[in-house]
Amino acid sequence: MAAQVITISSGKGGVGKTTAVANLAVALASDGRKVVCIDGDIGLRNLDVVMGLENRIVYDIVDIIEGRCKLRQAMIRDKHYPDLYLIPAAQTRDKSAVSPSDMTRVCNDLRPDYDFILIDSPAGIERGFRNAIAAADRVLVVTNPEVSAVRDADRVVGILEAEEKGTPSLILNRLNPALVKHNDMLSAEDVLDLLGIQLIGIVPEDEAVIIGSNRGTPVVTEVKSRAGQAFRNIAKRLQGQAVPFMELEQQGGLWQSIQRLAGRK
Amino acid sequence: MDPMQETTTLVQIKGLRDGLLATLSDAAWEEQRIALLSQIDERPAFFQGARLAMDVGAQILKVNDLVELRDQLSERNVALWAVVSESPTTEKTAQLLGLATRISKPRPEEGRQFSVTDLGEETALFLNKTLRSGTRIEFPGHVVVLGDVNPGAEIVAEGNVIVWGRVRGMIHAGSKGDRGAVICALDLSATQLRIADEVSAMLKPQKDPKPEVASINNEGRLQAEVWNI
């Protein structure tokens, strides 16, 4: 077994990177995969909160790197899924406590025993981002249908291409079909048109996401949630299954054309 | 021989397209490691954030050797990404650590993406890609782009700029004052266009884009006109 290292990045803050990591991790774990999440946002950690594991942190990634604990000791097992672990970030340090080669080493140590290693990248394109992408086999870029978020995503895609990390896949988060219909929001087509990368999922705006994050139970566990369904589908696609894009409220032409766009190279 | 000269003969560092290359001699590994690190320590600002490849010749290196060096480089904020060696053992070690063992020669595809065509007096830069946010192209001649110019990307050319795609970033043609320069694109919904010292801001995004040519008109104003065949 050799794990795939997937980094979730965005450029802009607040678009839903951490939420995406937590939800995809839980979805992959519920499909029976062995998953480790690494919070790359050193100094501003919150993946532990979203996953509801805050009170269990003893050691963090900086402790591993600086040799204060063994890798295993810093891995927190999830409450519900025995094969889901979190390596939390340090809250009292900053990005410079970790180097890209440290991150690569931690991931390489984990690779033999797991299926997926998900890294939550911090916002920005500086050291923390470089650390987060150092070990990545694949990068998912999260963006919202907003001009500023799309522009930052474009910058991140450019950096990834320059670093020869390959072309990332896109998660379009918090799309509101009603707003798109009234031309008050960028459509998925507009975003894909500009970024020119492959779409791996569209997550509709859903209050349940925020409620889930605050409770520490990712929305993906809610069978009825549309956003949860979207994350489950993305997790399936990460496992190599071809899952059709779900139809949001708008039907017909637009969504068919998105599927067409998503399939294009 | 003074010590400075000694270290530079042991390890030679030069710039490559995508980072730095340190070429090691046949001297003992330990000496070379120290020589390399001391070169970096002498000019920390230069090496800050650098990507380093190493050509170690026939040196046989074990995992510990490379791990130690990689960490020491990492402490100096230098990323070791490749180790090139004639020794299969060293190559294997490098691969184990996830380092590249070949420094990519400009691939034919990339050669196409970035080629300077010398047309005697007139020189053009041909870019076969979409310019994403944060990219800035400066060139003392014409620039031709086969792709889009996304918002946040900039082209500054002393000559003309031709974009076979959409322009949504900033383009400055005739940057050294050539008021006869033009900007052509399939869709000119740029955030800002400049020709010589004229600036035109906020061209409206068009519903049904047509190819346009922007130039300085007789009244001395920057103006875009639909290109009629």
Boltz contact constraints between the chains, C-beta under 6 A:
constraints:
  - contact:
      token1: [A, 99]
      token2: [B, 74]
      max_distance: 6.0
  - contact:
      token1: [A, 100]
      token2: [B, 79]
      max_distance: 6.0
  - contact:
      token1: [A, 101]
      token2: [B, 70]
      max_distance: 6.0
  - contact:
      token1: [A, 101]
      token2: [B, 74]
      max_distance: 6.0
  - contact:
      token1: [A, 104]
      token2: [B, 98]
      max_distance: 6.0
  - contact:
      token1: [A, 151]
      token2: [B, 133]
      max_distance: 6.0
  - contact:
      token1: [A, 151]
      token2: [B, 151]
      max_distance: 6.0
  - contact:
      token1: [A, 151]
      token2: [B, 152]
      max_distance: 6.0
  - contact:
      token1: [A, 154]
      token2: [B, 132]
      max_distance: 6.0
  - contact:
      token1: [A, 154]
      token2: [B, 133]
      max_distance: 6.0
  - contact:
      token1: [A, 154]
      token2: [B, 150]
      max_distance: 6.0
  - contact:
      token1: [A, 155]
      token2: [B, 133]
      max_distance: 6.0
  - contact:
      token1: [A, 155]
      token2: [B, 134]
      max_distance: 6.0
  - contact:
      token1: [A, 157]
      token2: [B, 132]
      max_distance: 6.0
  - contact:
      token1: [A, 158]
      token2: [B, 132]
      max_distance: 6.0
  - contact:
      token1: [A, 158]
      token2: [B, 134]
      max_distance: 6.0
  - contact:
      token1: [A, 158]
      token2: [B, 135]
      max_distance: 6.0
